[in-house]
Amino acid sequence: MTMRAILALVLMTGAAWADPVGITPEMVSVTVETADGPVEIARVQDNANAVTGDWALTSRPCPNFCIQPMVPAEGVTPIGELELLAFLQDPEAVVIDGRISPEFRAGTIPGAVSVPHNEAADRLGELGCEPDFEGFECADDAPAVALFCNGPWCGQSPAAARRMIEAGYPAEKIHYYRGGMQVWRSLGLTVVPGE
């Protein structure tokens, strides 16, 4: 077979010759439990996949779209995608989408719960905290939480983290996925409609 024939065969079968897209070399997908049952998180297998629409925009005006710090408040731990996947698999941990409800419904990370940033301080009871006169009293066994929003330029989850701490949630129990939906989507990871 000539080189030209081999090249033509490769071009005709493009997708079949695509390299597999894993999360890590050892991990192709992760299954997480959601309120609607198990969901498999994987990366899009199309090697030509690209981010489109608003997620492809890189230069939005600041304010409102200012780059957020890696640590939004003292004591909060920044995390990446692999740590977030571990959170999603931990039945004791809670992954919180801090965006407003319409953004959550349009698409979120499987297993995330919606707690809009402007409600975070008032909903600590859902995380096992007890109301007191100045906010909430949270026990040592309060769950670890991971907050995210639209991406490195989104201030919704950093605001939620600060408000939760002010209301009494332990900062050391809060983790921040700064990459948010923009980086999650740019990596081709599974997105589901928010319920």
Residue pairs with C-beta under 8 A, 6 or more apart in sequence:
10 17
15 46
18 45
18 46
18 47
19 47
20 28
20 45
21 43
21 44
21 45
21 47
21 188
22 28
22 43
23 29
23 30
23 41
23 42
23 43
23 81
23 82
23 85
23 189
24 82
28 42
29 40
29 41
29 42
30 40
30 41
30 42
30 85
30 88
30 89
31 38
31 39
31 40
31 41
32 38
32 39
32 41
32 85
32 88
32 89
32 110
32 111
33 91
33 111
34 110
34 111
34 192
35 195
36 195
39 110
39 111
39 190
39 192
40 190
41 85
41 88
41 109
41 110
41 189
41 190
42 189
42 190
43 187
43 188
43 189
44 188
49 188
50 56
51 182
51 185
51 186
55 181
55 182
55 185
55 186
60 153
62 153
64 155
65 153
65 154
66 153
66 155
67 152
67 153
68 152
68 153
68 154
68 155
68 158
68 178
69 158
70 78
70 176
70 178
71 77
71 78
71 176
72 157
72 158
72 161
72 162
72 176
73 158
73 161
73 162
73 165
73 171
73 174
74 171
75 165
75 170
75 171
75 172
75 174
76 161
76 165
76 171
76 174
76 175
76 176
77 172
77 174
77 175
77 176
78 175
78 176
78 177
78 178
79 87
79 146
79 175
79 176
79 177
80 177
80 179
81 177
81 179
81 183
81 184
81 187
81 189
83 146
83 175
83 177
84 95
84 109
84 146
84 148
84 177
87 93
87 95
87 144
87 146
87 175
88 95
88 109
88 110
88 111
88 112
90 144
92 143
92 144
93 143
93 144
93 145
93 146
94 113
94 127
94 143
94 144
94 145
94 146
95 109
95 111
95 112
95 113
95 145
95 146
95 148
96 112
96 113
96 114
96 115
96 120
96 145
96 146
96 147
96 148
96 157
96 160
97 103
97 104
97 108
97 109
97 112
97 113
97 114
97 115
97 148
97 149
97 194
98 115
98 116
98 117
98 120
98 147
98 148
98 149
98 156
98 157
98 159
98 160
99 108
99 114
99 116
99 117
99 149
99 150
99 154
99 156
99 157
99 181
100 116
100 117
100 118
100 156
101 114
101 116
101 194
103 150
104 112
104 114
104 116
104 194
105 193
105 194
105 195
106 193
106 194
107 181
107 191
107 192
107 193
107 194
108 114
108 181
108 191
108 192
108 193
108 194
109 148
109 181
109 184
109 189
109 190
109 191
109 192
110 190
110 191
110 192
112 148
112 194
114 194
115 123
115 126
115 160
116 156
116 160
117 149
117 156
117 157
117 159
117 160
117 163
118 159
120 159
120 160
120 161
120 163
120 164
120 167
121 135
121 163
121 164
121 166
121 167
122 167
124 135
124 136
124 138
124 164
124 167
124 168
124 169
125 131
125 136
127 138
127 142
127 143
127 145
127 169
128 138
128 139
128 141
128 142
128 143
129 136
129 137
129 138
129 139
129 142
129 168
129 169
130 136
130 137
130 138
131 137
132 168
134 168
135 166
135 167
135 168
136 167
136 168
136 169
137 168
138 168
138 169
138 170
138 173
142 169
142 170
142 173
143 173
144 173
144 174
144 175
145 164
145 169
145 173
145 174
145 175
146 175
146 176
146 177
147 157
147 160
147 161
147 174
147 175
147 176
147 177
148 157
148 176
148 177
148 178
148 179
148 180
148 181
148 184
149 155
149 156
149 157
149 158
149 160
149 180
149 181
150 156
150 180
150 181
150 182
151 178
151 179
151 180
151 181
151 182
151 183
152 178
152 179
152 180
152 182
152 183
153 182
154 180
154 182
157 176
157 177
157 180
158 176
161 171
161 174
161 176
164 174
165 171
165 174
181 191
184 191
185 191
